[in-house]
Amino acid sequence: MLFTLCLLVGAVGLMGLWLARLVNRPPAPIGGGDAFGAAQAAFDQGDLTGAIAHARTYLAVHRDDINTLYLLARALIYRSYSEYNRADDRASASAILREAAQRNPRDIDVLAVHALTLAIDGDAEEAVAVAERALETEAPSAAIAHTALALAYNTVGGYDTAVRESESAVSTAASRPALTDALRALAIAYRDVGRYDEALTAVDRAIDLDDRLLSLHFERAQYALLLGDSDSATVSYFNVLTKDAGNIKARLRLCELSSVMRERERAVEYCQAVTAYAPAWVEGWFRLGMEYFLQGSFEESQRALHRCATLQTLQDVPTDSLRFECWYIQGQAAEILGDCVNLPAIYNEWRAIAADRDVRQRWTYPPEGPPGCLIP
């Protein structure tokens, strides 16, 4: 009995110590260094979505940490070019850095990253103004500001200035991320002045620094095609699919490339995959309809382009983004087939759109309609 009593007393004492330690344990840090480390690790592995999530967690507490702001901006920028439906990421990056710049109007580093996001989002005038403010004093972020200036000048046609600014960015970059961004801007600048070999060399250097950024592979394919090297472009697109097996944008580019190479069946296969994976994407149906038309499969072309036209109406696509061909080529397919039931409907639908909007394209039949069909 005495032995049992001693065991019970000891057990109660140990439990009391354990409870005391549990109650007095300091709370776990919220958004601490682990979140930034996780964001950086995700970015390095090519997981831009994970990097964005972890960076936002860290910024919830450390909202003006420049390293995290730069990492988040880069993740959003590169993700925006990696898939067909990510364009909003560029506006998101610009908005986040605008808020940071408003809180820190004299922070040169924040201004430099803000200028970069403005240039990427297409606001060239403000990007130049902010970047020049960031360059008033020498700072480690000078390369980022030069990159922003290069991209902004490219947007407004200042191609020679863009080359100079991007070359300055490459020569002053003090970190791998800044050098990667500068080399990408340099490749774009070389492309726009027709120096395609040098553009390819510059983007290859950027890929050597970070080959998990899908947008660099897309841009490399573009430069290869400008040099007439379709095999190298194909390899670049397959590199994207190796890293992201479900990438829809890469399949669309392979469809376009196969079409240029007159590999019609393969082009159709790629475009069919695009419409299967992204059934609400107008561009996929447009490309599929065009491939069918070029093959002479006019009924299939008419169906695909009808879907393209319907989606544009349902999604209320802005006038300057309308794919006129989804109506016009659909009508040509119907005319070839002698489909006088659907042709008037297609034609009148486009006439109604043209009447309500200021469109550049014109499609006009004589009053009696096309041969063999009367249009009311």
ZABA-570349 format. One record per residue (C-alpha): residue number from 0; z, x, y. Coordinates in Angstrom, 1 decimal. Layout:
// ZABA-570349
{pos->NUM c3->Z c1->X c2->Y}
...
// end
This chain:
// ZABA-570349
{pos->0 c3->0.0 c1->0.0 c2->0.0}
{pos->1 c3->0.9 c1->2.8 c2->2.4}
{pos->2 c3->-2.4 c1->4.6 c2->1.6}
{pos->3 c3->-4.4 c1->1.4 c2->2.2}
{pos->4 c3->-2.6 c1->0.8 c2->5.5}
{pos->5 c3->-3.5 c1->4.3 c2->6.7}
{pos->6 c3->-7.1 c1->3.7 c2->5.9}
{pos->7 c3->-7.1 c1->0.4 c2->7.8}
{pos->8 c3->-5.5 c1->2.0 c2->10.9}
{pos->9 c3->-8.0 c1->4.8 c2->10.8}
{pos->10 c3->-11.0 c1->2.5 c2->10.5}
{pos->11 c3->-9.7 c1->0.4 c2->13.5}
{pos->12 c3->-9.2 c1->3.5 c2->15.5}
{pos->13 c3->-12.8 c1->4.8 c2->14.8}
{pos->14 c3->-14.2 c1->1.3 c2->15.6}
{pos->15 c3->-12.3 c1->1.3 c2->18.9}
{pos->16 c3->-13.7 c1->4.7 c2->19.9}
{pos->17 c3->-17.3 c1->3.6 c2->19.0}
{pos->18 c3->-16.9 c1->0.4 c2->21.1}
{pos->19 c3->-15.5 c1->2.4 c2->24.0}
{pos->20 c3->-18.5 c1->4.8 c2->23.9}
{pos->21 c3->-21.0 c1->1.9 c2->23.7}
{pos->22 c3->-19.4 c1->0.1 c2->26.7}
{pos->23 c3->-19.2 c1->3.3 c2->28.8}
{pos->24 c3->-22.7 c1->4.6 c2->27.9}
{pos->25 c3->-24.8 c1->5.1 c2->31.1}
{pos->26 c3->-27.8 c1->2.7 c2->31.4}
{pos->27 c3->-31.2 c1->4.0 c2->30.4}
{pos->28 c3->-33.3 c1->5.1 c2->33.3}
{pos->29 c3->-36.0 c1->2.7 c2->34.5}
{pos->30 c3->-39.5 c1->4.1 c2->34.9}
{pos->31 c3->-38.3 c1->7.7 c2->34.6}
{pos->32 c3->-40.2 c1->10.8 c2->33.8}
{pos->33 c3->-41.1 c1->9.5 c2->30.4}
{pos->34 c3->-43.4 c1->6.9 c2->32.0}
{pos->35 c3->-45.4 c1->9.5 c2->33.9}
{pos->36 c3->-45.6 c1->11.8 c2->30.9}
{pos->37 c3->-46.8 c1->8.9 c2->28.8}
{pos->38 c3->-49.4 c1->8.1 c2->31.5}
{pos->39 c3->-50.7 c1->11.6 c2->31.5}
{pos->40 c3->-50.8 c1->11.8 c2->27.7}
{pos->41 c3->-52.7 c1->8.6 c2->27.5}
{pos->42 c3->-55.2 c1->9.8 c2->30.1}
{pos->43 c3->-55.7 c1->13.1 c2->28.3}
{pos->44 c3->-56.4 c1->11.1 c2->25.1}
{pos->45 c3->-59.0 c1->9.0 c2->26.8}
{pos->46 c3->-56.8 c1->5.9 c2->26.8}
{pos->47 c3->-57.4 c1->4.9 c2->30.4}
{pos->48 c3->-55.9 c1->1.4 c2->29.9}
{pos->49 c3->-52.7 c1->2.9 c2->28.5}
{pos->50 c3->-52.6 c1->5.4 c2->31.4}
{pos->51 c3->-52.9 c1->2.6 c2->33.9}
{pos->52 c3->-50.1 c1->0.7 c2->32.4}
{pos->53 c3->-47.7 c1->3.6 c2->32.2}
{pos->54 c3->-48.6 c1->4.8 c2->35.7}
{pos->55 c3->-47.9 c1->1.3 c2->37.1}
{pos->56 c3->-44.5 c1->1.4 c2->35.4}
{pos->57 c3->-43.6 c1->4.7 c2->37.0}
{pos->58 c3->-44.9 c1->3.6 c2->40.4}
{pos->59 c3->-42.7 c1->0.5 c2->40.2}
{pos->60 c3->-39.8 c1->2.8 c2->41.0}
{pos->61 c3->-41.5 c1->5.9 c2->42.4}
{pos->62 c3->-44.1 c1->4.1 c2->44.4}
{pos->63 c3->-45.3 c1->7.0 c2->46.6}
{pos->64 c3->-45.4 c1->9.7 c2->43.9}
{pos->65 c3->-48.7 c1->11.4 c2->44.8}
{pos->66 c3->-49.3 c1->12.8 c2->41.3}
{pos->67 c3->-49.0 c1->9.3 c2->39.7}
{pos->68 c3->-51.1 c1->7.7 c2->42.5}
{pos->69 c3->-53.9 c1->10.2 c2->41.9}
{pos->70 c3->-53.7 c1->9.7 c2->38.1}
{pos->71 c3->-53.7 c1->5.9 c2->38.5}
{pos->72 c3->-56.7 c1->6.0 c2->40.9}
{pos->73 c3->-58.7 c1->8.3 c2->38.6}
{pos->74 c3->-57.9 c1->6.1 c2->35.6}
{pos->75 c3->-59.1 c1->3.0 c2->37.4}
{pos->76 c3->-62.2 c1->4.7 c2->38.8}
{pos->77 c3->-63.3 c1->6.2 c2->35.4}
{pos->78 c3->-62.5 c1->3.0 c2->33.6}
{pos->79 c3->-64.6 c1->1.0 c2->36.1}
{pos->80 c3->-67.8 c1->2.9 c2->35.0}
{pos->81 c3->-67.0 c1->3.0 c2->31.3}
{pos->82 c3->-67.9 c1->-0.7 c2->30.5}
{pos->83 c3->-69.9 c1->-3.5 c2->31.8}
{pos->84 c3->-67.0 c1->-5.7 c2->33.1}
{pos->85 c3->-64.8 c1->-3.2 c2->34.8}
{pos->86 c3->-66.2 c1->-3.1 c2->38.4}
{pos->87 c3->-63.1 c1->-4.8 c2->39.8}
{pos->88 c3->-61.1 c1->-1.6 c2->38.9}
{pos->89 c3->-62.7 c1->0.2 c2->41.9}
{pos->90 c3->-61.4 c1->-2.5 c2->44.3}
{pos->91 c3->-58.0 c1->-2.4 c2->42.7}
{pos->92 c3->-57.8 c1->1.4 c2->43.1}
{pos->93 c3->-58.7 c1->1.1 c2->46.8}
{pos->94 c3->-56.1 c1->-1.6 c2->47.4}
{pos->95 c3->-53.3 c1->0.4 c2->45.8}
{pos->96 c3->-54.1 c1->3.5 c2->47.8}
{pos->97 c3->-54.5 c1->1.5 c2->51.0}
{pos->98 c3->-50.9 c1->0.2 c2->50.6}
{pos->99 c3->-49.7 c1->3.8 c2->49.9}
{pos->100 c3->-51.5 c1->5.1 c2->53.0}
{pos->101 c3->-50.0 c1->2.4 c2->55.2}
{pos->102 c3->-46.5 c1->3.4 c2->54.0}
{pos->103 c3->-47.3 c1->7.1 c2->54.5}
{pos->104 c3->-49.8 c1->7.4 c2->57.3}
{pos->105 c3->-49.2 c1->11.1 c2->57.9}
{pos->106 c3->-49.2 c1->12.2 c2->54.2}
{pos->107 c3->-52.3 c1->14.3 c2->53.9}
{pos->108 c3->-52.4 c1->14.1 c2->50.1}
{pos->109 c3->-52.1 c1->10.3 c2->50.0}
{pos->110 c3->-54.9 c1->10.1 c2->52.6}
{pos->111 c3->-57.2 c1->12.3 c2->50.5}
{pos->112 c3->-56.8 c1->10.1 c2->47.4}
{pos->113 c3->-57.2 c1->7.0 c2->49.6}
{pos->114 c3->-60.5 c1->8.4 c2->51.0}
{pos->115 c3->-61.7 c1->9.0 c2->47.4}
{pos->116 c3->-61.0 c1->5.4 c2->46.4}
{pos->117 c3->-62.7 c1->4.1 c2->49.5}
{pos->118 c3->-65.8 c1->6.1 c2->48.8}
{pos->119 c3->-65.9 c1->4.9 c2->45.2}
{pos->120 c3->-65.5 c1->1.3 c2->46.3}
{pos->121 c3->-68.5 c1->1.6 c2->48.7}
{pos->122 c3->-66.7 c1->1.7 c2->52.0}
{pos->123 c3->-68.4 c1->4.9 c2->53.2}
{pos->124 c3->-67.6 c1->4.6 c2->56.9}
{pos->125 c3->-63.8 c1->4.3 c2->56.4}
{pos->126 c3->-63.9 c1->6.9 c2->53.6}
{pos->127 c3->-65.4 c1->9.4 c2->56.0}
{pos->128 c3->-62.8 c1->8.7 c2->58.7}
{pos->129 c3->-59.9 c1->8.9 c2->56.3}
{pos->130 c3->-61.2 c1->12.1 c2->54.6}
{pos->131 c3->-61.7 c1->13.8 c2->57.9}
{pos->132 c3->-58.1 c1->13.0 c2->58.8}
{pos->133 c3->-57.0 c1->14.5 c2->55.5}
{pos->134 c3->-58.9 c1->17.7 c2->56.3}
{pos->135 c3->-57.3 c1->18.2 c2->59.7}
{pos->136 c3->-54.8 c1->20.6 c2->58.0}
{pos->137 c3->-55.2 c1->22.8 c2->55.0}
{pos->138 c3->-53.6 c1->21.1 c2->52.0}
{pos->139 c3->-53.9 c1->21.3 c2->48.2}
{pos->140 c3->-55.7 c1->18.0 c2->48.2}
{pos->141 c3->-58.6 c1->19.4 c2->50.4}
{pos->142 c3->-60.9 c1->19.3 c2->47.4}
{pos->143 c3->-60.2 c1->15.6 c2->46.9}
{pos->144 c3->-61.1 c1->14.9 c2->50.5}
{pos->145 c3->-64.3 c1->16.9 c2->50.2}
{pos->146 c3->-65.2 c1->14.9 c2->47.1}
{pos->147 c3->-64.6 c1->11.7 c2->49.0}
{pos->148 c3->-66.9 c1->12.9 c2->51.8}
{pos->149 c3->-69.6 c1->13.8 c2->49.3}
{pos->150 c3->-69.6 c1->10.4 c2->47.6}
{pos->151 c3->-69.5 c1->8.6 c2->51.0}
{pos->152 c3->-72.4 c1->10.5 c2->52.4}
{pos->153 c3->-74.4 c1->9.8 c2->49.2}
{pos->154 c3->-73.8 c1->6.1 c2->49.8}
{pos->155 c3->-75.4 c1->6.2 c2->53.2}
{pos->156 c3->-78.3 c1->8.6 c2->52.4}
{pos->157 c3->-76.8 c1->11.8 c2->53.8}
{pos->158 c3->-77.8 c1->13.7 c2->50.7}
{pos->159 c3->-77.9 c1->17.2 c2->52.1}
{pos->160 c3->-74.4 c1->16.8 c2->53.6}
{pos->161 c3->-73.2 c1->15.4 c2->50.3}
{pos->162 c3->-74.4 c1->18.5 c2->48.5}
{pos->163 c3->-72.5 c1->20.7 c2->50.9}
{pos->164 c3->-69.3 c1->18.7 c2->50.7}
{pos->165 c3->-69.4 c1->18.6 c2->46.9}
{pos->166 c3->-70.0 c1->22.3 c2->46.7}
{pos->167 c3->-67.0 c1->22.8 c2->49.0}
{pos->168 c3->-65.0 c1->20.5 c2->46.8}
{pos->169 c3->-65.9 c1->22.6 c2->43.7}
{pos->170 c3->-65.0 c1->25.8 c2->45.4}
{pos->171 c3->-61.6 c1->24.6 c2->46.7}
{pos->172 c3->-60.5 c1->22.6 c2->43.6}
{pos->173 c3->-57.1 c1->23.9 c2->42.5}
{pos->174 c3->-56.6 c1->21.7 c2->39.4}
{pos->175 c3->-58.6 c1->20.4 c2->36.4}
{pos->176 c3->-58.6 c1->16.8 c2->37.6}
{pos->177 c3->-59.8 c1->17.7 c2->41.1}
{pos->178 c3->-62.5 c1->20.1 c2->39.7}
{pos->179 c3->-63.7 c1->17.4 c2->37.3}
{pos->180 c3->-64.1 c1->14.9 c2->40.1}
{pos->181 c3->-65.7 c1->17.5 c2->42.3}
{pos->182 c3->-68.3 c1->18.4 c2->39.6}
{pos->183 c3->-69.1 c1->14.7 c2->39.1}
{pos->184 c3->-69.7 c1->14.3 c2->42.8}
{pos->185 c3->-71.8 c1->17.5 c2->42.8}
{pos->186 c3->-74.0 c1->16.2 c2->39.9}
{pos->187 c3->-74.6 c1->12.9 c2->41.8}
{pos->188 c3->-75.5 c1->14.8 c2->45.0}
{pos->189 c3->-77.9 c1->17.1 c2->43.0}
{pos->190 c3->-79.5 c1->14.0 c2->41.4}
{pos->191 c3->-80.1 c1->12.4 c2->44.8}
{pos->192 c3->-82.0 c1->15.4 c2->46.1}
{pos->193 c3->-84.1 c1->15.7 c2->42.9}
{pos->194 c3->-82.3 c1->18.7 c2->41.5}
{pos->195 c3->-82.0 c1->17.2 c2->38.0}
{pos->196 c3->-81.4 c1->20.4 c2->36.1}
{pos->197 c3->-78.5 c1->21.4 c2->38.3}
{pos->198 c3->-77.1 c1->17.8 c2->38.1}
{pos->199 c3->-77.1 c1->18.1 c2->34.3}
{pos->200 c3->-75.4 c1->21.5 c2->34.4}
{pos->201 c3->-72.7 c1->20.2 c2->36.8}
{pos->202 c3->-71.9 c1->17.1 c2->34.7}
{pos->203 c3->-71.9 c1->19.3 c2->31.5}
{pos->204 c3->-69.2 c1->21.4 c2->33.2}
{pos->205 c3->-67.2 c1->18.3 c2->34.0}
{pos->206 c3->-67.5 c1->17.1 c2->30.4}
{pos->207 c3->-66.3 c1->20.5 c2->29.2}
{pos->208 c3->-63.1 c1->19.9 c2->31.3}
{pos->209 c3->-62.6 c1->16.3 c2->30.0}
{pos->210 c3->-65.0 c1->15.0 c2->27.4}
{pos->211 c3->-63.1 c1->11.8 c2->26.8}
{pos->212 c3->-64.3 c1->10.3 c2->30.1}
{pos->213 c3->-67.0 c1->7.9 c2->29.0}
{pos->214 c3->-68.6 c1->7.6 c2->32.4}
{pos->215 c3->-69.5 c1->11.3 c2->32.4}
{pos->216 c3->-71.5 c1->10.7 c2->29.2}
{pos->217 c3->-73.3 c1->7.7 c2->30.8}
{pos->218 c3->-74.2 c1->9.8 c2->33.8}
{pos->219 c3->-75.3 c1->12.8 c2->31.7}
{pos->220 c3->-77.7 c1->10.5 c2->29.8}
{pos->221 c3->-79.1 c1->9.4 c2->33.2}
{pos->222 c3->-79.8 c1->12.9 c2->34.3}
{pos->223 c3->-81.3 c1->13.8 c2->30.9}
{pos->224 c3->-83.7 c1->10.8 c2->31.2}
{pos->225 c3->-84.7 c1->12.0 c2->34.7}
{pos->226 c3->-85.8 c1->15.2 c2->33.0}
{pos->227 c3->-87.7 c1->13.3 c2->30.3}
{pos->228 c3->-85.2 c1->14.3 c2->27.6}
{pos->229 c3->-84.7 c1->11.0 c2->25.7}
{pos->230 c3->-83.2 c1->12.7 c2->22.7}
{pos->231 c3->-80.4 c1->14.2 c2->24.7}
{pos->232 c3->-79.8 c1->10.9 c2->26.4}
{pos->233 c3->-79.5 c1->9.2 c2->23.0}
{pos->234 c3->-77.0 c1->11.8 c2->22.0}
{pos->235 c3->-74.9 c1->11.0 c2->25.1}
{pos->236 c3->-74.9 c1->7.3 c2->24.4}
{pos->237 c3->-73.9 c1->7.9 c2->20.8}
{pos->238 c3->-71.1 c1->10.1 c2->22.1}
{pos->239 c3->-69.8 c1->7.1 c2->23.9}
{pos->240 c3->-70.0 c1->5.0 c2->20.8}
{pos->241 c3->-68.2 c1->7.7 c2->18.8}
{pos->242 c3->-65.3 c1->7.5 c2->21.2}
{pos->243 c3->-65.5 c1->3.7 c2->21.8}
{pos->244 c3->-67.2 c1->2.0 c2->18.8}
{pos->245 c3->-67.2 c1->-1.4 c2->20.6}
{pos->246 c3->-68.7 c1->-0.2 c2->23.8}
{pos->247 c3->-71.2 c1->-2.9 c2->25.0}
{pos->248 c3->-72.6 c1->-0.9 c2->28.0}
{pos->249 c3->-73.7 c1->1.9 c2->25.7}
{pos->250 c3->-75.6 c1->-0.6 c2->23.4}
{pos->251 c3->-77.4 c1->-2.1 c2->26.4}
{pos->252 c3->-78.5 c1->1.4 c2->27.5}
{pos->253 c3->-79.7 c1->2.2 c2->24.0}
{pos->254 c3->-81.6 c1->-1.1 c2->24.1}
{pos->255 c3->-83.3 c1->-0.1 c2->27.3}
{pos->256 c3->-84.0 c1->3.4 c2->26.0}
{pos->257 c3->-85.5 c1->2.2 c2->22.8}
{pos->258 c3->-87.7 c1->-0.2 c2->24.8}
{pos->259 c3->-89.0 c1->2.7 c2->26.9}
{pos->260 c3->-89.7 c1->4.6 c2->23.7}
{pos->261 c3->-91.5 c1->1.5 c2->22.3}
{pos->262 c3->-89.1 c1->1.2 c2->19.5}
{pos->263 c3->-89.2 c1->-2.6 c2->19.7}
{pos->264 c3->-87.3 c1->-3.6 c2->16.6}
{pos->265 c3->-84.5 c1->-1.2 c2->17.4}
{pos->266 c3->-84.4 c1->-2.4 c2->21.0}
{pos->267 c3->-84.0 c1->-6.0 c2->19.8}
{pos->268 c3->-81.2 c1->-5.0 c2->17.4}
{pos->269 c3->-79.2 c1->-3.3 c2->20.2}
{pos->270 c3->-79.7 c1->-6.2 c2->22.6}
{pos->271 c3->-78.8 c1->-8.7 c2->19.9}
{pos->272 c3->-75.5 c1->-6.7 c2->19.4}
{pos->273 c3->-74.9 c1->-6.9 c2->23.2}
{pos->274 c3->-75.3 c1->-10.7 c2->23.2}
{pos->275 c3->-73.1 c1->-11.0 c2->20.1}
{pos->276 c3->-70.3 c1->-8.9 c2->21.6}
{pos->277 c3->-70.6 c1->-10.3 c2->25.2}
{pos->278 c3->-72.2 c1->-13.8 c2->25.0}
{pos->279 c3->-71.4 c1->-14.6 c2->28.6}
{pos->280 c3->-73.1 c1->-11.4 c2->30.1}
{pos->281 c3->-76.3 c1->-12.3 c2->31.9}
{pos->282 c3->-77.8 c1->-8.9 c2->31.6}
{pos->283 c3->-77.7 c1->-8.8 c2->27.8}
{pos->284 c3->-79.6 c1->-12.1 c2->27.5}
{pos->285 c3->-82.1 c1->-10.9 c2->30.1}
{pos->286 c3->-82.8 c1->-7.7 c2->28.3}
{pos->287 c3->-83.1 c1->-9.5 c2->24.9}
{pos->288 c3->-85.5 c1->-12.0 c2->26.4}
{pos->289 c3->-87.7 c1->-9.3 c2->27.9}
{pos->290 c3->-87.8 c1->-7.4 c2->24.6}
{pos->291 c3->-88.9 c1->-10.5 c2->22.7}
{pos->292 c3->-91.6 c1->-11.1 c2->25.4}
{pos->293 c3->-92.9 c1->-7.5 c2->25.1}
{pos->294 c3->-93.1 c1->-8.0 c2->21.3}
{pos->295 c3->-95.0 c1->-11.2 c2->21.7}
{pos->296 c3->-92.2 c1->-13.3 c2->20.3}
{pos->297 c3->-92.5 c1->-15.9 c2->23.0}
{pos->298 c3->-90.4 c1->-18.7 c2->21.5}
{pos->299 c3->-87.4 c1->-16.3 c2->21.1}
{pos->300 c3->-88.0 c1->-14.9 c2->24.6}
{pos->301 c3->-88.0 c1->-18.4 c2->26.0}
{pos->302 c3->-84.7 c1->-19.2 c2->24.3}
{pos->303 c3->-83.0 c1->-16.0 c2->25.4}
{pos->304 c3->-84.2 c1->-16.3 c2->29.0}
{pos->305 c3->-83.1 c1->-19.9 c2->29.1}
{pos->306 c3->-79.6 c1->-18.8 c2->28.2}
{pos->307 c3->-79.8 c1->-16.1 c2->30.9}
{pos->308 c3->-80.8 c1->-18.7 c2->33.5}
{pos->309 c3->-78.2 c1->-21.2 c2->32.4}
{pos->310 c3->-75.4 c1->-18.6 c2->32.6}
{pos->311 c3->-76.4 c1->-17.6 c2->36.1}
{pos->312 c3->-76.2 c1->-21.3 c2->37.2}
{pos->313 c3->-72.8 c1->-21.8 c2->35.5}
{pos->314 c3->-71.4 c1->-18.6 c2->36.9}
{pos->315 c3->-72.7 c1->-19.2 c2->40.4}
{pos->316 c3->-74.2 c1->-15.7 c2->40.6}
{pos->317 c3->-74.7 c1->-14.6 c2->44.2}
{pos->318 c3->-78.2 c1->-14.8 c2->45.6}
{pos->319 c3->-78.7 c1->-11.1 c2->45.9}
{pos->320 c3->-77.8 c1->-10.6 c2->42.2}
{pos->321 c3->-79.9 c1->-13.4 c2->40.7}
{pos->322 c3->-82.2 c1->-12.4 c2->37.8}
{pos->323 c3->-85.4 c1->-14.2 c2->39.0}
{pos->324 c3->-87.2 c1->-13.0 c2->35.8}
{pos->325 c3->-85.0 c1->-15.3 c2->33.7}
{pos->326 c3->-86.9 c1->-18.2 c2->35.1}
{pos->327 c3->-90.3 c1->-16.6 c2->35.8}
{pos->328 c3->-90.8 c1->-14.8 c2->32.5}
{pos->329 c3->-89.3 c1->-17.9 c2->30.7}
{pos->330 c3->-92.0 c1->-19.9 c2->32.4}
{pos->331 c3->-94.7 c1->-17.4 c2->31.4}
{pos->332 c3->-93.6 c1->-17.6 c2->27.8}
{pos->333 c3->-93.7 c1->-21.4 c2->28.0}
{pos->334 c3->-97.2 c1->-21.3 c2->29.6}
{pos->335 c3->-98.5 c1->-19.0 c2->26.9}
{pos->336 c3->-97.1 c1->-21.3 c2->24.2}
{pos->337 c3->-98.6 c1->-24.3 c2->26.0}
{pos->338 c3->-95.1 c1->-25.8 c2->26.2}
{pos->339 c3->-95.8 c1->-28.4 c2->28.9}
{pos->340 c3->-92.5 c1->-30.2 c2->28.2}
{pos->341 c3->-90.3 c1->-27.3 c2->29.2}
{pos->342 c3->-92.5 c1->-25.5 c2->31.8}
{pos->343 c3->-92.2 c1->-28.2 c2->34.5}
{pos->344 c3->-88.4 c1->-28.2 c2->34.1}
{pos->345 c3->-88.2 c1->-24.4 c2->34.3}
{pos->346 c3->-90.5 c1->-24.3 c2->37.4}
{pos->347 c3->-88.7 c1->-27.2 c2->39.2}
{pos->348 c3->-85.3 c1->-25.7 c2->38.5}
{pos->349 c3->-86.4 c1->-22.4 c2->40.2}
{pos->350 c3->-87.9 c1->-24.3 c2->43.1}
{pos->351 c3->-84.6 c1->-26.1 c2->43.6}
{pos->352 c3->-82.7 c1->-22.8 c2->43.6}
{pos->353 c3->-85.2 c1->-21.2 c2->46.1}
{pos->354 c3->-84.9 c1->-24.3 c2->48.4}
{pos->355 c3->-81.1 c1->-23.9 c2->48.5}
{pos->356 c3->-80.9 c1->-20.1 c2->48.8}
{pos->357 c3->-82.6 c1->-17.4 c2->50.8}
{pos->358 c3->-84.4 c1->-15.7 c2->47.9}
{pos->359 c3->-87.1 c1->-13.0 c2->48.2}
{pos->360 c3->-89.0 c1->-13.9 c2->45.0}
{pos->361 c3->-91.7 c1->-16.5 c2->45.1}
{pos->362 c3->-93.2 c1->-18.5 c2->42.2}
{pos->363 c3->-95.9 c1->-20.9 c2->43.1}
{pos->364 c3->-98.4 c1->-22.9 c2->41.1}
{pos->365 c3->-101.3 c1->-24.8 c2->42.6}
{pos->366 c3->-100.7 c1->-28.5 c2->43.2}
{pos->367 c3->-102.3 c1->-29.5 c2->39.9}
{pos->368 c3->-100.1 c1->-27.1 c2->38.0}
{pos->369 c3->-101.0 c1->-24.4 c2->35.5}
{pos->370 c3->-104.0 c1->-24.8 c2->33.2}
{pos->371 c3->-103.3 c1->-27.5 c2->30.7}
{pos->372 c3->-100.0 c1->-28.7 c2->32.3}
{pos->373 c3->-99.4 c1->-31.1 c2->35.2}
{pos->374 c3->-96.2 c1->-30.4 c2->37.2}
{pos->375 c3->-94.8 c1->-33.5 c2->39.0}
// end
